[in-house]
């Protein structure tokens, strides 16, 4: 009983003391925002036919459907062409800014608004990837997905350095953005535009109010207790949201696998043969014909797909097997993107799979990206100096800051490949292998470390000594 109490106490302290899986949440933020951004850009010439006034699903038909189901979409606020173009542009801009990690909390809300507005406007346009993106756009609102690899992380680090030098830090963009969005929210509510299903309006109001409370507490609270309470609430919401994302991914694979088991074509090993002979799913007919010409290959792919999808949720208890199946599923989705011509479905599923990637791999991936970025910027600076000399100036331009700061606070790498703060005796068990390690390995998941102050009270600080939640609005 005493051991159970100790384990429960440790788990509660871990869930409330830090936002777990910072690298995993950053990857899914980048993955889903990039998927939606690329889709919107590709369909830019056809946007009016898909979601606008030129489509077969007219605004009047959409209004009748939405009056019945109460789905949220800002495109029903007006049938004007200019309003549609503005909403589409907002969706593109929110996706880009969320991808860069600028004001991630606010941009995640606008990203959700853009996704729901367009998809609910034309519910008969899309595939399984759109359904995944639809759900994940809502879950992202609850995640602190800008802790690393974001402009927010760079801003937090710069503000911490300024405070350390005794400089005063003032955030004017955050309050201005909060005020503008608050005005829009109040106006839409007063005009009755949010009278449908209350789920999305409640999320919008709750996030807006929470950002205002956070700003007020950070600047007006006389003690640290109110800030600590808000940190605990933020950590719980983030960790719960990350758990929901993981559960959603497992449910997607489990239900898909068990439904396939019941199909006769999947049972006899020929299911993959048929989509390869459909013109709609044959961007490369020669490649599809080559795969369809081998009965053995078709049988292996058919049975392998079912086995991997059914087995994946159970492999979370064995990280080595889980990592192998992750590689197999990512290869499978890459093949689907190329052979069947479904790139955005595949990108959405790979982004969902990324929540299970090992922390050590993601940190290594970030370092590789940083090295490539620094090398590219170094070449560009060299070319700029050469051009300056040729033009007769002869002066080296001011050095451009490396974009390594954009990658966010990154703890010192562990020499054995584990996560920061892991216990050496537990490294063989695979700590830090992904977001799911939060429950199994209290010391292994990457994230802000809990340290004890001189007074003996616990407080949470980031890897660079920046207290989470002190960045201001939109973080």
C-alpha positions as a Markdown table, in Angstrom:
| # | Residue | x | y | z |
|---|---|---|---|---|
| 1 | Unk | 0.0 | 0.0 | 0.0 |
| 2 | Unk | 2.9 | 2.3 | 0.9 |
| 3 | Unk | 4.5 | 1.6 | -2.4 |
| 4 | Unk | 1.3 | 2.4 | -4.3 |
| 5 | Unk | 1.0 | 5.7 | -2.5 |
| 6 | Unk | 4.6 | 6.6 | -3.4 |
| 7 | Unk | 4.0 | 5.7 | -7.1 |
| 8 | Unk | 0.8 | 7.7 | -7.1 |
| 9 | Unk | 2.4 | 10.7 | -5.5 |
| 10 | Unk | 5.3 | 10.6 | -8.0 |
| 11 | Unk | 2.9 | 10.4 | -10.9 |
| 12 | Unk | 0.8 | 13.3 | -9.7 |
| 13 | Unk | 3.9 | 15.4 | -9.1 |
| 14 | Unk | 5.1 | 14.6 | -12.6 |
| 15 | Unk | 1.8 | 15.4 | -14.3 |
| 16 | Unk | 1.4 | 18.7 | -12.4 |
| 17 | Unk | 5.0 | 19.7 | -12.3 |
| 18 | Unk | 5.9 | 19.9 | -16.0 |
| 19 | Unk | 4.5 | 19.9 | -19.5 |
| 20 | Unk | 5.7 | 16.5 | -20.7 |
| 21 | Unk | 6.8 | 15.6 | -24.2 |
| 22 | Unk | 7.9 | 19.0 | -25.4 |
| 23 | Unk | 9.6 | 17.6 | -28.6 |
| 24 | Unk | 6.7 | 15.3 | -29.4 |
| 25 | Unk | 4.2 | 18.2 | -29.1 |
| 26 | Unk | 6.4 | 20.4 | -31.2 |
| 27 | Unk | 6.6 | 17.8 | -33.9 |
| 28 | Unk | 2.8 | 17.3 | -34.1 |
| 29 | Unk | 2.4 | 21.1 | -34.2 |
| 30 | Unk | 4.8 | 21.3 | -37.1 |
| 31 | Unk | 3.4 | 18.2 | -38.8 |
| 32 | Unk | -0.3 | 19.2 | -38.8 |
| 33 | Unk | 0.2 | 22.9 | -39.6 |
| 34 | Unk | 2.5 | 22.0 | -42.5 |
| 35 | Unk | 0.0 | 19.4 | -43.8 |
| 36 | Unk | -2.9 | 21.9 | -43.8 |
| 37 | Unk | -0.7 | 24.7 | -45.2 |
| 38 | Unk | 0.5 | 22.6 | -48.1 |
| 39 | Unk | -3.1 | 21.5 | -48.8 |
| 40 | Unk | -4.4 | 25.1 | -48.8 |
| 41 | Unk | -1.6 | 26.2 | -51.1 |
| 42 | Unk | -2.1 | 23.3 | -53.5 |
| 43 | Unk | -5.9 | 24.0 | -53.7 |
| 44 | Unk | -5.5 | 27.7 | -54.0 |
| 45 | Unk | -6.6 | 27.8 | -57.6 |
| 46 | Unk | -9.6 | 25.6 | -56.8 |
| 47 | Unk | -10.6 | 27.0 | -53.4 |
| 48 | Unk | -13.9 | 28.5 | -54.6 |
| 49 | Unk | -15.0 | 25.2 | -56.0 |
| 50 | Unk | -14.1 | 23.3 | -52.8 |
| 51 | Unk | -15.2 | 25.6 | -50.1 |
| 52 | Unk | -16.5 | 28.7 | -51.7 |
| 53 | Unk | -19.4 | 30.1 | -53.7 |
| 54 | Unk | -18.5 | 28.3 | -56.9 |
| 55 | Unk | -18.8 | 24.8 | -55.5 |
| 56 | Unk | -21.6 | 22.3 | -56.1 |
| 57 | Unk | -22.4 | 22.3 | -52.4 |
| 58 | Unk | -23.9 | 25.8 | -52.3 |
| 59 | Unk | -23.9 | 28.2 | -49.3 |
| 60 | Unk | -27.7 | 27.7 | -48.9 |
| 61 | Unk | -27.4 | 23.9 | -48.8 |
| 62 | Unk | -24.5 | 24.2 | -46.3 |
| 63 | Unk | -26.6 | 26.6 | -44.1 |
| 64 | Unk | -29.5 | 24.1 | -44.0 |
| 65 | Unk | -27.2 | 21.3 | -42.9 |
| 66 | Unk | -25.4 | 23.4 | -40.3 |
| 67 | Unk | -28.8 | 24.7 | -38.9 |
| 68 | Unk | -29.5 | 21.1 | -38.1 |
| 69 | Unk | -26.2 | 19.9 | -36.7 |
| 70 | Unk | -24.9 | 23.1 | -35.2 |
| 71 | Unk | -21.4 | 22.7 | -36.6 |
| 72 | Unk | -19.0 | 25.7 | -36.3 |
| 73 | Unk | -17.9 | 27.5 | -39.4 |
| 74 | Unk | -17.2 | 31.2 | -39.9 |
| 75 | Unk | -18.1 | 30.9 | -43.6 |
| 76 | Unk | -21.7 | 30.8 | -42.6 |
| 77 | Unk | -21.5 | 34.3 | -41.2 |
| 78 | Unk | -21.7 | 35.7 | -44.7 |
| 79 | Unk | -22.1 | 34.5 | -48.3 |
| 80 | Unk | -20.0 | 37.3 | -49.8 |
| 81 | Unk | -17.0 | 36.3 | -51.9 |
| 82 | Unk | -14.7 | 38.8 | -50.0 |
| 83 | Unk | -15.6 | 37.1 | -46.7 |
| 84 | Unk | -14.7 | 33.7 | -48.1 |
| 85 | Unk | -11.3 | 35.0 | -49.4 |
| 86 | Unk | -10.6 | 36.6 | -46.0 |
| 87 | Unk | -11.3 | 33.3 | -44.1 |
| 88 | Unk | -9.2 | 31.3 | -46.5 |
| 89 | Unk | -6.3 | 33.8 | -46.2 |
| 90 | Unk | -6.6 | 33.7 | -42.4 |
| 91 | Unk | -6.4 | 29.9 | -42.5 |
| 92 | Unk | -3.2 | 30.1 | -44.6 |
| 93 | Unk | -1.6 | 32.7 | -42.3 |
| 94 | Unk | -2.6 | 30.9 | -39.1 |
| 95 | Unk | -1.0 | 27.7 | -40.4 |
| 96 | Unk | 2.2 | 29.4 | -41.3 |
| 97 | Unk | 2.5 | 31.2 | -38.0 |
| 98 | Unk | 1.7 | 28.0 | -36.1 |
| 99 | Unk | 4.3 | 26.2 | -38.1 |
| 100 | Unk | 6.9 | 28.8 | -37.1 |
| 101 | Unk | 5.7 | 28.7 | -33.5 |
| 102 | Unk | 4.8 | 32.4 | -33.2 |
| 103 | Unk | 2.3 | 33.0 | -30.4 |
| 104 | Unk | 1.5 | 29.3 | -30.5 |
| 105 | Unk | -1.4 | 29.4 | -28.1 |
| 106 | Unk | -3.3 | 32.1 | -30.1 |
| 107 | Unk | -2.3 | 30.6 | -33.4 |
| 108 | Unk | -3.5 | 27.2 | -32.4 |
| 109 | Unk | -6.9 | 28.7 | -31.8 |
| 110 | Unk | -6.9 | 30.5 | -35.1 |
| 111 | Unk | -5.6 | 27.3 | -36.8 |
| 112 | Unk | -8.6 | 25.4 | -35.3 |
| 113 | Unk | -11.0 | 28.1 | -36.5 |
| 114 | Unk | -9.6 | 27.9 | -40.0 |
| 115 | Unk | -9.7 | 24.1 | -40.2 |
| 116 | Unk | -13.3 | 23.8 | -38.8 |
| 117 | Unk | -14.6 | 26.7 | -40.9 |
| 118 | Unk | -13.4 | 25.2 | -44.2 |
| 119 | Unk | -14.1 | 21.6 | -43.5 |
| 120 | Unk | -17.6 | 22.1 | -42.0 |
| 121 | Unk | -18.5 | 24.4 | -44.9 |
| 122 | Unk | -18.1 | 21.4 | -47.3 |
| 123 | Unk | -18.5 | 18.2 | -45.3 |
| 124 | Unk | -18.5 | 16.0 | -48.4 |
| 125 | Unk | -15.0 | 17.1 | -49.5 |
| 126 | Unk | -12.1 | 15.3 | -47.9 |
| 127 | Unk | -10.8 | 11.9 | -46.8 |
| 128 | Unk | -9.6 | 10.2 | -43.6 |
| 129 | Unk | -6.6 | 12.6 | -43.3 |
| 130 | Unk | -9.1 | 15.5 | -43.1 |
| 131 | Unk | -10.9 | 13.8 | -40.3 |
| 132 | Unk | -7.6 | 13.3 | -38.4 |
| 133 | Unk | -6.7 | 17.0 | -39.0 |
| 134 | Unk | -10.2 | 18.0 | -37.8 |
| 135 | Unk | -9.7 | 16.3 | -34.5 |
| 136 | Unk | -6.1 | 17.2 | -33.9 |
| 137 | Unk | -6.7 | 20.9 | -34.6 |
| 138 | Unk | -8.9 | 20.9 | -31.5 |
| 139 | Unk | -6.5 | 19.0 | -29.4 |
| 140 | Unk | -3.6 | 21.3 | -30.3 |
| 141 | Unk | -5.3 | 24.2 | -28.5 |
| 142 | Unk | -4.7 | 22.5 | -25.2 |
| 143 | Unk | -1.0 | 21.7 | -25.8 |
| 144 | Unk | 2.0 | 23.8 | -25.0 |
| 145 | Unk | 3.5 | 23.0 | -28.4 |
| 146 | Unk | 5.9 | 25.9 | -28.5 |
| 147 | Unk | 8.3 | 24.9 | -25.8 |
| 148 | Unk | 11.0 | 24.0 | -28.4 |
| 149 | Unk | 11.6 | 24.6 | -32.1 |
| 150 | Unk | 9.5 | 27.8 | -32.1 |
| 151 | Unk | 9.8 | 31.5 | -32.2 |
| 152 | Unk | 8.2 | 31.6 | -28.8 |
| 153 | Unk | 11.0 | 29.6 | -27.3 |
| 154 | Unk | 13.5 | 32.1 | -28.9 |
| 155 | Unk | 11.6 | 35.0 | -27.5 |
| 156 | Unk | 11.5 | 33.5 | -24.0 |
| 157 | Unk | 15.2 | 33.0 | -24.1 |
| 158 | Unk | 15.9 | 36.5 | -25.2 |
| 159 | Unk | 13.6 | 38.0 | -22.6 |
| 160 | Unk | 15.3 | 35.9 | -19.9 |
| 161 | Unk | 18.7 | 37.3 | -21.0 |
| 162 | Unk | 17.3 | 40.8 | -21.0 |
| 163 | Unk | 16.0 | 40.4 | -17.5 |
| 164 | Unk | 19.3 | 39.0 | -16.4 |
| 165 | Unk | 21.0 | 42.1 | -17.6 |
| 166 | Unk | 18.5 | 44.2 | -15.7 |
| 167 | Unk | 16.6 | 45.4 | -18.7 |
| 168 | Unk | 12.9 | 45.9 | -18.7 |
| 169 | Unk | 10.9 | 43.6 | -21.0 |
| 170 | Unk | 7.7 | 44.9 | -22.5 |
| 171 | Unk | 5.3 | 42.8 | -24.7 |
| 172 | Unk | 3.1 | 45.1 | -26.7 |
| 173 | Unk | 2.1 | 42.6 | -29.4 |
| 174 | Unk | 0.5 | 40.1 | -27.0 |
| 175 | Unk | -1.9 | 42.6 | -25.4 |
| 176 | Unk | -2.8 | 44.1 | -28.8 |
| 177 | Unk | -3.5 | 40.7 | -30.3 |
| 178 | Unk | -5.6 | 39.8 | -27.2 |
| 179 | Unk | -7.6 | 42.9 | -27.5 |
| 180 | Unk | -8.3 | 42.6 | -31.2 |
| 181 | Unk | -9.4 | 39.0 | -30.9 |
| 182 | Unk | -11.5 | 39.8 | -27.8 |
| 183 | Unk | -13.3 | 42.5 | -29.8 |
| 184 | Unk | -14.0 | 40.0 | -32.6 |
| 185 | Unk | -15.2 | 37.4 | -30.1 |
| 186 | Unk | -17.5 | 39.8 | -28.3 |
| 187 | Unk | -18.9 | 41.1 | -31.6 |
| 188 | Unk | -19.6 | 37.6 | -33.0 |
| 189 | Unk | -21.3 | 36.5 | -29.8 |
| 190 | Unk | -23.5 | 39.6 | -29.6 |
| 191 | Unk | -24.5 | 39.1 | -33.3 |
| 192 | Unk | -25.6 | 35.5 | -32.6 |
| 193 | Unk | -22.9 | 34.0 | -34.8 |
| 194 | Unk | -21.9 | 31.5 | -32.1 |
| 195 | Unk | -25.4 | 30.2 | -31.3 |
| 196 | Unk | -24.9 | 26.6 | -32.6 |
| 197 | Unk | -23.0 | 23.9 | -30.8 |
| 198 | Unk | -21.4 | 25.4 | -27.7 |
| 199 | Unk | -18.2 | 23.4 | -27.8 |
| 200 | Unk | -16.1 | 25.6 | -30.0 |
| 201 | Unk | -17.4 | 28.9 | -28.6 |
| 202 | Unk | -16.6 | 27.7 | -25.0 |
| 203 | Unk | -13.1 | 26.8 | -26.1 |
| 204 | Unk | -12.6 | 30.3 | -27.7 |
| 205 | Unk | -13.9 | 32.1 | -24.6 |
| 206 | Unk | -12.0 | 29.9 | -22.2 |
| 207 | Unk | -8.6 | 30.4 | -24.0 |
| 208 | Unk | -9.2 | 34.2 | -24.4 |
| 209 | Unk | -10.0 | 34.6 | -20.7 |
| 210 | Unk | -7.1 | 32.3 | -19.6 |
| 211 | Unk | -4.6 | 34.4 | -21.6 |
| 212 | Unk | -5.9 | 37.6 | -19.9 |
| 213 | Unk | -5.8 | 36.0 | -16.4 |
| 214 | Unk | -2.2 | 34.8 | -17.1 |
| 215 | Unk | -1.1 | 38.2 | -18.2 |
| 216 | Unk | -2.7 | 39.9 | -15.1 |
| 217 | Unk | -1.3 | 37.4 | -12.6 |
| 218 | Unk | 2.2 | 37.6 | -14.0 |
| 219 | Unk | 2.3 | 41.3 | -13.6 |
| 220 | Unk | 0.0 | 42.1 | -10.6 |
| 221 | Unk | 0.2 | 39.1 | -8.3 |
| 222 | Unk | 2.2 | 40.0 | -5.1 |
| 223 | Unk | 3.3 | 36.4 | -4.5 |
| 224 | Unk | 4.3 | 33.4 | -6.6 |
| 225 | Unk | 1.4 | 31.2 | -5.5 |
| 226 | Unk | -1.1 | 32.4 | -8.1 |
| 227 | Unk | 1.4 | 31.9 | -10.9 |
| 228 | Unk | 2.3 | 28.4 | -9.5 |
| 229 | Unk | -1.4 | 27.5 | -9.5 |
| 230 | Unk | -1.8 | 28.6 | -13.2 |
| 231 | Unk | 1.3 | 26.6 | -14.1 |
| 232 | Unk | -0.2 | 23.5 | -12.5 |
| 233 | Unk | -3.4 | 23.9 | -14.5 |
| 234 | Unk | -1.5 | 24.5 | -17.7 |
| 235 | Unk | 0.6 | 21.4 | -17.2 |
| 236 | Unk | -2.5 | 19.2 | -16.4 |
| 237 | Unk | -4.3 | 20.5 | -19.6 |
| 238 | Unk | -1.2 | 19.9 | -21.7 |
| 239 | Unk | -0.5 | 16.4 | -20.4 |
| 240 | Unk | -4.1 | 15.4 | -20.7 |
| 241 | Unk | -4.2 | 16.7 | -24.3 |
| 242 | Unk | -1.1 | 14.8 | -25.2 |
| 243 | Unk | -2.6 | 11.7 | -23.7 |
| 244 | Unk | -5.8 | 12.2 | -25.8 |
| 245 | Unk | -3.6 | 12.6 | -29.0 |
| 246 | Unk | -1.9 | 9.3 | -28.2 |
| 247 | Unk | -5.2 | 7.6 | -27.5 |
| 248 | Unk | -6.7 | 9.0 | -30.7 |
| 249 | Unk | -3.8 | 7.6 | -32.8 |
| 250 | Unk | -4.2 | 4.2 | -31.1 |
| 251 | Unk | -7.9 | 4.2 | -31.7 |
| 252 | Unk | -7.5 | 5.1 | -35.4 |
| 253 | Unk | -5.2 | 2.1 | -36.0 |
| 254 | Unk | -7.1 | -0.3 | -33.8 |
| 255 | Unk | -10.5 | 0.3 | -35.4 |
| 256 | Unk | -9.0 | 0.3 | -38.9 |
| 257 | Unk | -7.2 | -3.0 | -38.3 |
| 258 | Unk | -10.2 | -4.7 | -36.7 |
| 259 | Unk | -12.5 | -3.6 | -39.5 |
| 260 | Unk | -10.1 | -4.9 | -42.0 |
| 261 | Unk | -10.0 | -8.3 | -40.3 |
| 262 | Unk | -13.7 | -8.6 | -41.0 |
| 263 | Unk | -13.4 | -8.0 | -44.7 |
| 264 | Unk | -13.2 | -10.9 | -47.1 |
| 265 | Unk | -10.7 | -9.2 | -49.4 |
| 266 | Unk | -8.4 | -8.6 | -46.5 |
| 267 | Unk | -8.8 | -12.2 | -45.3 |
| 268 | Unk | -7.8 | -13.7 | -48.6 |
| 269 | Unk | -4.9 | -11.2 | -49.1 |
| 270 | Unk | -6.1 | -9.4 | -52.2 |
| 271 | Unk | -7.5 | -6.1 | -50.8 |
| 272 | Unk | -4.5 | -4.0 | -51.9 |
| 273 | Unk | -4.9 | -5.2 | -55.5 |
| 274 | Unk | -8.1 | -3.3 | -56.2 |
| 275 | Unk | -7.1 | 0.3 | -55.4 |
| 276 | Unk | -4.0 | -0.1 | -57.5 |
| 277 | Unk | -6.3 | -0.5 | -60.6 |
| 278 | Unk | -8.4 | 2.5 | -59.9 |
| 279 | Unk | -7.6 | 5.6 | -62.1 |
| 280 | Unk | -8.3 | 7.9 | -59.2 |
| 281 | Unk | -5.6 | 6.2 | -57.1 |
| 282 | Unk | -3.1 | 5.7 | -59.8 |
| 283 | Unk | -0.9 | 8.8 | -60.3 |
| 284 | Unk | 1.9 | 6.4 | -61.4 |
| 285 | Unk | 0.2 | 3.6 | -63.3 |
| 286 | Unk | 3.4 | 1.9 | -64.2 |
| 287 | Unk | 4.4 | 1.7 | -60.5 |
| 288 | Unk | 1.0 | 0.5 | -59.4 |
| 289 | Unk | 1.1 | -2.1 | -62.2 |
| 290 | Unk | 4.5 | -3.3 | -61.1 |
| 291 | Unk | 3.3 | -3.8 | -57.5 |
| 292 | Unk | 0.1 | -5.5 | -58.6 |
| 293 | Unk | 1.9 | -7.9 | -60.8 |
| 294 | Unk | 3.4 | -9.8 | -57.8 |
| 295 | Unk | 0.8 | -11.9 | -56.0 |
| 296 | Unk | 3.3 | -12.6 | -53.2 |
| 297 | Unk | 4.0 | -8.9 | -52.7 |
| 298 | Unk | 0.3 | -8.1 | -52.6 |
| 299 | Unk | -0.4 | -10.8 | -50.0 |
| 300 | Unk | 2.5 | -9.6 | -47.8 |
| 301 | Unk | 1.4 | -6.0 | -48.0 |
| 302 | Unk | -2.2 | -6.8 | -47.3 |
| 303 | Unk | -1.6 | -9.1 | -44.3 |
| 304 | Unk | 1.2 | -6.9 | -43.0 |
| 305 | Unk | -1.0 | -3.8 | -43.0 |
| 306 | Unk | -3.6 | -5.6 | -40.9 |
| 307 | Unk | -1.1 | -7.1 | -38.5 |
| 308 | Unk | 0.7 | -3.7 | -37.9 |
| 309 | Unk | -2.5 | -1.8 | -37.3 |
| 310 | Unk | -4.0 | -4.3 | -34.9 |
| 311 | Unk | -0.8 | -4.9 | -33.0 |
| 312 | Unk | 0.5 | -1.3 | -32.7 |
| 313 | Unk | -1.6 | -0.2 | -29.6 |
| 314 | Unk | -0.3 | -3.3 | -27.7 |
| 315 | Unk | 3.4 | -2.6 | -28.6 |
| 316 | Unk | 3.4 | 0.6 | -26.5 |
| 317 | Unk | 4.4 | -1.6 | -23.6 |
| 318 | Unk | 7.6 | -2.6 | -25.4 |
| 319 | Unk | 9.4 | 0.4 | -26.8 |
| 320 | Unk | 11.8 | -1.4 | -29.0 |
| 321 | Unk | 8.9 | -3.2 | -30.8 |
| 322 | Unk | 7.0 | 0.0 | -30.9 |
| 323 | Unk | 9.8 | 1.9 | -32.6 |
| 324 | Unk | 10.1 | -0.9 | -35.2 |
| 325 | Unk | 6.4 | -0.7 | -36.0 |
| 326 | Unk | 6.6 | 3.1 | -36.1 |
| 327 | Unk | 9.2 | 2.9 | -38.8 |
| 328 | Unk | 7.1 | 0.3 | -40.7 |
| 329 | Unk | 4.0 | 2.6 | -40.5 |
| 330 | Unk | 5.9 | 5.7 | -41.6 |
| 331 | Unk | 7.2 | 3.7 | -44.6 |
| 332 | Unk | 3.7 | 2.5 | -45.3 |
| 333 | Unk | 2.2 | 6.0 | -45.3 |
| 334 | Unk | 5.0 | 7.2 | -47.5 |
| 335 | Unk | 4.2 | 4.5 | -50.0 |
| 336 | Unk | 0.5 | 5.4 | -49.9 |
| 337 | Unk | 1.4 | 9.0 | -50.6 |
| 338 | Unk | 3.5 | 8.0 | -53.7 |
| 339 | Unk | 1.7 | 5.0 | -55.1 |
| 340 | Unk | -1.9 | 5.9 | -54.4 |
| 341 | Unk | -1.5 | 9.7 | -54.7 |
| 342 | Unk | -2.7 | 10.6 | -51.2 |
| 343 | Unk | 0.1 | 12.8 | -49.8 |
| 344 | Unk | -2.0 | 14.9 | -47.4 |
| 345 | Unk | -3.6 | 11.8 | -45.8 |
| 346 | Unk | -0.2 | 10.3 | -45.4 |
| 347 | Unk | 1.3 | 13.5 | -43.9 |
| 348 | Unk | -1.5 | 13.7 | -41.4 |
| 349 | Unk | -1.0 | 10.1 | -40.3 |
| 350 | Unk | 2.7 | 10.5 | -40.0 |
| 351 | Unk | 2.2 | 13.6 | -37.9 |
| 352 | Unk | -0.1 | 11.6 | -35.6 |
| 353 | Unk | 2.5 | 8.9 | -35.4 |
| 354 | Unk | 5.2 | 11.4 | -34.4 |
| 355 | Unk | 3.7 | 11.7 | -30.9 |
| 356 | Unk | 5.3 | 8.2 | -30.2 |
| 357 | Unk | 8.8 | 9.0 | -31.6 |
| 358 | Unk | 11.6 | 8.7 | -29.1 |
| 359 | Unk | 12.8 | 11.9 | -27.4 |
| 360 | Unk | 16.5 | 11.0 | -28.0 |
| 361 | Unk | 15.8 | 10.7 | -31.8 |
| 362 | Unk | 13.9 | 14.0 | -31.9 |
| 363 | Unk | 16.7 | 15.8 | -30.1 |
| 364 | Unk | 19.2 | 14.4 | -32.5 |
| 365 | Unk | 17.0 | 15.3 | -35.4 |
| 366 | Unk | 16.9 | 18.9 | -34.1 |
| 367 | Unk | 20.6 | 19.0 | -33.9 |
| 368 | Unk | 21.0 | 17.8 | -37.4 |
| 369 | Unk | 18.5 | 20.4 | -38.6 |
| 370 | Unk | 20.5 | 23.0 | -36.7 |
| 371 | Unk | 23.8 | 22.0 | -38.3 |
| 372 | Unk | 22.2 | 22.1 | -41.8 |
| 373 | Unk | 20.7 | 25.5 | -41.1 |
| 374 | Unk | 23.9 | 27.0 | -39.7 |
| 375 | Unk | 25.8 | 25.6 | -42.7 |
| 376 | Unk | 23.3 | 27.2 | -45.1 |
| 377 | Unk | 23.4 | 30.5 | -43.3 |
| 378 | Unk | 27.2 | 30.4 | -43.3 |
| 379 | Unk | 27.3 | 30.0 | -47.0 |
| 380 | Unk | 24.7 | 32.8 | -47.5 |
| 381 | Unk | 26.8 | 35.1 | -45.3 |
| 382 | Unk | 29.9 | 34.2 | -47.2 |
| 383 | Unk | 28.2 | 35.0 | -50.5 |
| 384 | Unk | 27.0 | 38.3 | -49.1 |
| 385 | Unk | 30.5 | 39.3 | -48.1 |
| 386 | Unk | 31.8 | 38.3 | -51.5 |
| 387 | Unk | 29.2 | 40.5 | -53.2 |
| 388 | Unk | 29.9 | 43.4 | -50.9 |
| 389 | Unk | 33.6 | 43.2 | -51.8 |
| 390 | Unk | 32.9 | 43.0 | -55.5 |
| 391 | Unk | 30.6 | 46.1 | -55.3 |
| 392 | Unk | 33.4 | 48.1 | -53.8 |
| 393 | Unk | 32.1 | 48.4 | -50.3 |
| 394 | Unk | 34.7 | 46.1 | -48.9 |
| 395 | Unk | 32.9 | 46.0 | -45.6 |
| 396 | Unk | 31.6 | 42.8 | -44.1 |
| 397 | Unk | 27.9 | 43.0 | -43.4 |
| 398 | Unk | 26.7 | 42.6 | -39.8 |
| 399 | Unk | 26.5 | 38.9 | -39.0 |
| 400 | Unk | 23.1 | 37.3 | -39.2 |
| 401 | Unk | 22.1 | 35.6 | -36.0 |
| 402 | Unk | 22.0 | 31.8 | -36.5 |
| 403 | Unk | 18.6 | 30.3 | -36.4 |
| 404 | Unk | 19.7 | 27.8 | -33.7 |
| 405 | Unk | 17.8 | 30.1 | -31.3 |
| 406 | Unk | 14.6 | 29.2 | -33.2 |
| 407 | Unk | 14.9 | 25.6 | -32.1 |
| 408 | Unk | 14.0 | 26.5 | -28.6 |
| 409 | Unk | 15.6 | 25.5 | -25.3 |
| 410 | Unk | 17.4 | 22.2 | -25.6 |
| 411 | Unk | 19.0 | 20.5 | -22.6 |
| 412 | Unk | 22.5 | 19.2 | -22.8 |
| 413 | Unk | 22.4 | 15.8 | -24.5 |
| 414 | Unk | 22.8 | 12.7 | -22.4 |
| 415 | Unk | 26.0 | 10.8 | -23.5 |
| 416 | Unk | 24.2 | 7.5 | -23.5 |
| 417 | Unk | 21.2 | 8.7 | -25.5 |
| 418 | Unk | 18.7 | 8.9 | -22.7 |
| 419 | Unk | 16.6 | 11.9 | -21.7 |
| 420 | Unk | 17.8 | 14.6 | -19.5 |
| 421 | Unk | 17.4 | 13.8 | -15.8 |
| 422 | Unk | 17.2 | 10.0 | -16.4 |
| 423 | Unk | 18.6 | 7.7 | -13.8 |
| 424 | Unk | 21.7 | 5.8 | -15.1 |
| 425 | Unk | 20.5 | 2.5 | -13.8 |
| 426 | Unk | 17.3 | 2.8 | -15.8 |
| 427 | Unk | 18.8 | 3.6 | -19.2 |
| 428 | Unk | 18.6 | 0.0 | -20.4 |
| 429 | Unk | 14.8 | 0.1 | -20.0 |
| 430 | Unk | 14.5 | 2.8 | -22.8 |
| 431 | Unk | 13.6 | 5.9 | -20.9 |
| 432 | Unk | 12.9 | 9.0 | -22.9 |
| 433 | Unk | 11.6 | 6.9 | -25.8 |
| 434 | Unk | 8.5 | 9.0 | -26.4 |
| 435 | Unk | 5.6 | 10.8 | -24.9 |
| 436 | Unk | 4.1 | 7.6 | -23.6 |
| 437 | Unk | 7.0 | 7.3 | -21.2 |
| 438 | Unk | 5.4 | 9.8 | -18.9 |
| 439 | Unk | 3.5 | 7.2 | -17.0 |
| 440 | Unk | 6.2 | 4.5 | -17.2 |
| 441 | Unk | 9.3 | 6.5 | -16.6 |
| 442 | Unk | 9.0 | 9.4 | -14.2 |
| 443 | Unk | 12.6 | 10.5 | -14.8 |
| 444 | Unk | 12.9 | 9.9 | -18.5 |
| 445 | Unk | 10.7 | 12.2 | -20.6 |
| 446 | Unk | 12.2 | 15.5 | -21.8 |
| 447 | Unk | 10.8 | 18.7 | -20.4 |
| 448 | Unk | 11.2 | 21.4 | -17.8 |
| 449 | Unk | 13.0 | 20.1 | -14.7 |
| 450 | Unk | 11.6 | 20.5 | -11.3 |
| 451 | Unk | 14.1 | 22.1 | -8.9 |
| 452 | Unk | 14.0 | 23.2 | -5.3 |
| 453 | Unk | 14.5 | 26.8 | -4.3 |
| 454 | Unk | 16.5 | 28.0 | -1.4 |
| 455 | Unk | 13.3 | 28.3 | 0.7 |
| 456 | Unk | 12.5 | 24.6 | 0.1 |
| 457 | Unk | 9.5 | 25.2 | -2.2 |
| 458 | Unk | 9.4 | 23.5 | -5.6 |
| 459 | Unk | 9.1 | 25.6 | -8.7 |
| 460 | Unk | 9.4 | 24.7 | -12.4 |
| 461 | Unk | 12.0 | 26.2 | -14.7 |
| 462 | Unk | 12.7 | 25.5 | -18.3 |
| 463 | Unk | 15.9 | 24.0 | -19.6 |
| 464 | Unk | 17.3 | 27.5 | -20.2 |
| 465 | Unk | 16.2 | 28.8 | -16.8 |
| 466 | Unk | 13.1 | 30.4 | -18.1 |
| 467 | Unk | 10.0 | 29.9 | -16.1 |
| 468 | Unk | 7.2 | 28.4 | -18.3 |
| 469 | Unk | 4.2 | 30.7 | -18.9 |
| 470 | Unk | 6.2 | 33.9 | -18.4 |
| 471 | Unk | 6.3 | 34.8 | -22.1 |
| 472 | Unk | 3.0 | 36.6 | -22.0 |
| 473 | Unk | 0.1 | 36.5 | -24.4 |
| 474 | Unk | -0.3 | 33.8 | -27.1 |
| 475 | Unk | 2.2 | 31.3 | -25.7 |
